[in-house]
Amino acid sequence: MSRKRTEKQSKRVAGMTLDKLSLMMGRGFNAVDKRFDAVDKRFDSVDARLSVLESDSKEMKHEMAVLKASIRELTNTLDAFLKRLTDHEGEFELLKREMKFVKKILKEKLHVDLEREMPRSVA
């Protein structure tokens, strides 16, 4: 039985010509080419998306750099403001102590009590 199959297969192969074989191979290659064309189109789509992502990434990096510079500038401004505020608070405390001293001298030497003479809330 196996011998019969082998003979049939031999007859089929023997009936095959080089032209038929090359046509079959050509159809096979054409089918593969079509599949690769579809894959190429998909890769083109992926390349386009990657280009957009790359462009967006560059834009985001630029915006991040601008934002960092703005934050740095704001930090420097706040530091300068806090230094001035601290300096003013120190000067204010010094003036309060000096005023208390002046009031004490006025009360002791001139018998003028500014606490009783001046209303508490002056508009």
C-alpha positions as CSV (number, residue, x, y, z in Angstrom):
1,M,0.0,0.0,0.0
2,S,2.8,2.4,0.8
3,R,4.3,1.5,-2.5
4,K,1.1,2.6,-4.4
5,R,1.2,6.0,-2.6
6,T,4.8,6.5,-3.5
7,E,4.1,5.7,-7.1
8,K,1.2,8.2,-7.2
9,Q,3.3,10.9,-5.6
10,S,6.0,10.1,-8.2
11,K,3.6,10.5,-11.0
12,R,2.4,13.8,-9.6
13,V,5.9,15.1,-9.2
14,A,6.9,13.7,-12.6
15,G,4.0,15.7,-14.2
16,M,5.2,18.9,-12.7
17,T,7.1,21.1,-15.0
18,L,9.6,23.9,-14.1
19,D,7.1,26.4,-15.4
20,K,4.3,25.1,-13.2
21,L,6.7,25.0,-10.2
22,S,7.9,28.6,-10.8
23,L,4.3,29.8,-11.1
24,M,3.4,28.1,-7.8
25,M,6.4,29.7,-6.1
26,G,5.7,33.1,-7.7
27,R,2.1,33.0,-6.2
28,G,3.5,32.0,-2.9
29,F,6.0,34.9,-2.9
30,N,3.3,37.3,-4.1
31,A,1.1,36.3,-1.1
32,V,4.0,36.8,1.3
33,D,4.7,40.2,-0.4
34,K,1.1,41.3,0.2
35,R,1.4,40.3,3.9
36,F,4.6,42.2,4.2
37,D,3.0,45.2,2.5
38,A,0.4,45.2,5.2
39,V,3.1,44.9,7.9
40,D,5.0,47.8,6.2
41,K,1.8,50.0,6.4
42,R,1.5,49.2,10.1
43,F,5.1,50.1,10.7
44,D,4.6,53.4,8.9
45,S,1.7,54.1,11.2
46,V,3.8,53.3,14.2
47,D,6.6,55.5,12.9
48,A,4.2,58.4,12.5
49,R,2.9,57.9,16.0
50,L,6.4,57.8,17.4
51,S,7.3,61.0,15.6
52,V,4.3,62.7,17.2
53,L,5.3,61.4,20.6
54,E,8.9,62.5,20.1
55,S,7.7,66.0,19.2
56,D,5.4,66.1,22.2
57,S,8.2,65.0,24.4
58,K,10.5,67.8,23.2
59,E,7.8,70.3,23.7
60,M,7.1,69.0,27.2
61,K,10.8,69.2,28.1
62,H,10.9,72.8,26.9
63,E,7.8,73.7,28.9
64,M,9.3,71.9,32.0
65,A,12.5,74.0,31.6
66,V,10.4,77.2,31.4
67,L,8.4,76.1,34.5
68,K,11.6,75.4,36.4
69,A,13.0,78.8,35.6
70,S,9.7,80.5,36.7
71,I,9.7,78.5,40.0
72,R,13.4,79.5,40.5
73,E,12.6,83.2,39.9
74,L,9.6,83.0,42.2
75,T,11.7,81.4,44.9
76,N,14.3,84.1,44.7
77,T,11.6,86.8,44.8
78,L,10.0,85.2,47.9
79,D,13.4,84.8,49.6
80,A,14.1,88.5,49.0
81,F,10.6,89.5,50.3
82,L,11.0,87.3,53.5
83,K,14.4,88.9,54.1
84,R,12.9,92.4,53.9
85,L,10.0,91.4,56.1
86,T,12.3,89.9,58.7
87,D,14.4,93.1,58.6
88,H,11.3,95.3,59.1
89,E,10.1,93.1,62.0
90,G,13.4,93.6,63.7
91,E,13.3,97.3,63.1
92,F,9.7,97.4,64.4
93,E,10.7,95.5,67.6
94,L,13.5,98.0,68.1
95,L,11.2,101.0,67.7
96,K,8.7,99.4,70.1
97,R,11.4,99.1,72.8
98,E,12.6,102.7,72.1
99,M,9.0,104.0,72.4
100,K,8.6,102.2,75.7
101,F,11.8,103.8,76.9
102,V,10.7,107.2,75.8
103,K,7.3,106.8,77.5
104,K,9.0,105.7,80.7
105,I,11.3,108.8,80.6
106,L,8.4,111.1,79.8
107,K,6.4,109.6,82.7
108,E,9.3,109.8,85.2
109,K,10.9,113.1,84.3
110,L,8.0,115.2,82.9
111,H,5.1,113.4,84.6
112,V,3.4,112.9,81.2
113,D,1.6,109.6,80.9
114,L,1.0,109.0,77.2
115,E,-1.1,105.8,78.0
116,R,-3.7,107.9,79.7
117,E,-3.4,110.9,77.4
118,M,-3.8,109.1,74.1
119,P,-6.9,107.1,73.1
120,R,-6.1,103.4,72.5
121,S,-7.5,103.3,68.9
122,V,-6.4,106.1,66.7
123,A,-8.1,106.1,63.3
